[in-house]
């Protein structure tokens, strides 16, 4: 029976090559799109789920009130880890992971800058990163031990054995390689190429026991069989036991499970809001389902539209004794066969698309052909697609009554509402929703990008204060200026596009005792206004040569002035970190972090803080940029010869803030285009079949004097009506979805009416173009040929 089913299926495919090609191509593109999205989703939901102890791993978070809101954040005091282990018997281990550090690795004449972390010794015992060599229990016990990834080990030592070799870090200390890790998978939040022991952080005097310094991440491993509910209340009040301010403010701590780090780390007023990346995972899962459904709808529509061609076959089979169940089985087998052929083409499309798709999504996705689960998933996917695509046609075609069919009284349904029309409406409804969403996402990105930043990004670069740059800073600065490479230079605590420090508890005259404003903190020596092009509304910039006391000066932004409520802020004292800072200037707000959010209060302290990590350079715009950079590199090599000249453009760093939204918009646009293409394939097939079925009617109309344009309009009208109905359904759905999405942005675009008009016009135009080719072809055909058989 199965052999007969397959034989009949192949014959039907070959007999109707055009319709078969449309069915297979449409299904293949739909399946390929769904596979690509599912690969992305699988990667997202599997983040850090490969650790053996993932059911017991948590991250420590803070919860406290600032600016009248309840905030949650995951940086904690360095002392927290040891306190958790000491005070709570339910905790097996707690480890700290500091922020990524860029260090210079030197082996012989080879010098490489690499990024990694300093961690507690138990890090490799808590997290299951596979070690190729070394013992995870002891690899980080010695202060001068280092664990490398396989990639970094190969970069440093080539094919030689790396274990036991000595590496000099930052031209200061020698470290022995005590472990080689397999390169990190692409589904982990961690991003390091080396690990150093926390004891080295202590050696560098960068450790502290202050409960007020939230500067590291702390991870917790619960003991086996310990219930989360039993330890949660103890952690909640832990900080209040050691910090009077925390007790006064009812500061809470909590631990957050590893299963929710990637998708759900989003909080509103102290409570998880089910936002974050989970929203996009659900959204793109829905898109994958609809794209596959649209491809299946094409199959359903074309199969049922060709019902008259198969009617006699069904009638004869029933007369000779075929049961409806066997007919259903035959049609399902045909659809599964088509799905199988389409799946082969889809896999080819996926493999060809993966390099570009990985670049677009910033991932390293792949199909693991060596996994049995992959093949089981493929078989299930093909069967599901075949059943979904073939179910309706199978039941529809098998329902024909043999008496009516063989008498020739079988008629094609031409009802006002038919399943075929409903399916076309579903197709274009989803396509139009994606068109509208893509336009609004692009508008939102452009709206934020066009927002005034408050500083001048042109020709502005920054460089980390590596190696000998701090001690040679005056020489480097003077030579860059003297050579005409730069017009202004300053050193700061962080890049202009990032906030590396914030805090509360500052004091000033007239401050409300209940005020708990959180300020962005920034440090500068002098000339920041000139270097970055900041706009001063009161006062002046730092100038240590003319005003040496500017080392304890402070510049505030307009948002800080609103908080402090000074009528005349110049000369006012702001106490912070035990220092009395006097305000020397007020600048217009500039975007430091998120361009989609309002600017926050900001304090820029003078050189007294002595926390400088970044060199900001305003290149001379009169010279070619390449020439400036070439001369700057020579000067940096002169005064910092051991380190590479590793600069970054501020405008490029700022542009990276839009990458996430751009990626979402591009993906939505890509899948909108694929959805439209698949839908148009279906329309093209239906229009072709419609033209074939009405060829004699068209011939009669032409004999009676109908024009080509009139016949074309007649044949296109029904499809245009369906697209307009689709728009009327899609418009409110798209508006609601985009309205909810935009609520996540304080600085957001308004949804304009013309977006919907443009989407409607575009979809109608696409439908007309798709249908018109077949309609015009039928309208210009010679009526003599079409009426010859009459």
Secondary structure as UniProt FT lines:
FT   HELIX           2..15
FT   HELIX           17..45
FT   TURN            46..48
FT   TURN            52..56
FT   STRAND          57..66
FT   TURN            67..68
FT   STRAND          69..73
FT   STRAND          76..77
FT   TURN            78..79
FT   HELIX           80..87
FT   TURN            89..90
FT   STRAND          91..97
FT   STRAND          101..107
FT   TURN            108..109
FT   STRAND          110..119
FT   TURN            121..122
FT   HELIX           123..126
FT   STRAND          131..133
FT   TURN            136..140
FT   TURN            143..144
FT   STRAND          145..149
FT   HELIX           150..157
FT   TURN            158..159
FT   TURN            163..164
FT   STRAND          166..169
FT   TURN            170..172
FT   STRAND          173..181
FT   STRAND          194..197
FT   HELIX           198..203
FT   TURN            204..205
FT   TURN            211..212
FT   STRAND          214..222
FT   TURN            224..225
FT   HELIX           228..236
FT   HELIX           238..242
FT   HELIX           244..248
FT   TURN            249..250
FT   STRAND          252..257
FT   HELIX           258..260
FT   HELIX           261..264
FT   STRAND          267..268
FT   TURN            269..270
FT   STRAND          271..272
FT   HELIX           277..305
FT   HELIX           307..319
FT   TURN            320..321
FT   HELIX           324..361
FT   TURN            369..370
FT   HELIX           372..397
FT   TURN            398..399
FT   HELIX           402..407
FT   HELIX           419..449
FT   TURN            458..459
FT   STRAND          460..464
FT   TURN            467..468
FT   HELIX           469..482
FT   TURN            483..484
FT   STRAND          486..492
FT   TURN            496..497
FT   STRAND          502..503
FT   STRAND          507..508
FT   TURN            509..510
FT   TURN            513..514
FT   STRAND          519..524
FT   HELIX           528..532
FT   STRAND          536..539
FT   TURN            544..546
FT   HELIX           548..552
FT   STRAND          553..557
FT   HELIX           558..564
FT   TURN            570..571
FT   STRAND          573..576
FT   TURN            577..578
FT   STRAND          579..587
FT   TURN            595..596
FT   STRAND          602..605
FT   HELIX           607..609
FT   STRAND          614..619
FT   TURN            621..622
FT   HELIX           625..639
FT   TURN            641..642
FT   STRAND          647..649
FT   HELIX           650..655
FT   HELIX           656..658
FT   HELIX           659..693
FT   HELIX           695..703
FT   TURN            704..705
FT   HELIX           708..742
FT   TURN            743..744
FT   HELIX           753..779
FT   HELIX           783..787
FT   TURN            788..789
//
